[in-house]
Amino acid sequence: MPADHGDDPHVRQALGAYVLDALDTGESGRIARHLQCCHACAAAYVEVAEAVSLLAQLDADDLLE
């Protein structure tokens, strides 16, 4: 039985840093390869990327409300 890569906490925990391009090349490549074969992590990546995109639209006044 193949491993369920979607339960790898290290990949999920690193998705925010991956989206922000804050990882070194090796770690970024490992996550990119994992996302190609793991539908659960790929879905989580989309959610994180969407959240980062929405946060980027906020300005300081929005955060004070």
C-alpha positions in Angstrom: 0.0 0.0 0.0 1.5 3.4 -1.0 2.1 6.0 1.7 -0.4 8.8 2.0 1.7 11.8 1.3 -1.2 14.1 2.3 -0.5 13.3 6.0 3.2 14.5 5.9 3.1 17.4 8.4 6.4 18.8 7.2 5.0 19.5 3.8 1.9 21.1 5.0 3.7 23.2 7.6 6.0 24.5 4.9 3.4 25.5 2.4 3.2 29.1 3.7 6.9 29.6 3.3 6.7 27.8 -0.1 4.0 30.2 -1.3 6.1 33.2 -0.1 9.2 31.8 -1.8 11.0 31.8 1.5 12.6 28.3 1.3 16.0 27.3 0.0 16.1 25.7 -3.4 16.3 22.1 -2.1 13.4 22.4 0.2 11.3 24.2 -2.5 12.1 21.5 -5.0 11.1 18.8 -2.5 7.8 20.5 -1.9 7.1 21.1 -5.6 7.7 17.4 -6.4 5.4 16.4 -3.5 2.7 18.7 -4.7 2.8 17.0 -8.1 1.9 13.6 -6.7 -0.3 14.5 -3.6 -3.7 15.8 -4.3 -4.4 16.6 -0.7 -1.3 18.8 -0.3 -2.0 20.4 -3.7 -5.4 21.4 -2.5 -3.9 22.8 0.7 -1.4 24.7 -1.4 -4.2 26.3 -3.3 -5.9 27.4 -0.1 -2.7 28.9 1.3 -1.9 30.6 -2.0 -5.4 32.1 -2.1 -5.1 33.4 1.5 -1.7 35.0 0.8 -3.2 36.6 -2.3 -6.1 38.0 -0.3 -3.8 39.3 2.5 -1.7 41.1 0.0 -4.7 43.2 -0.9 -5.1 44.6 2.6 -3.5 47.8 3.8 -2.7 49.0 7.3 -6.1 50.6 7.7 -7.9 47.4 6.9 -5.9 45.6 9.6 -6.9 48.2 12.2 -10.7 47.8 11.7 
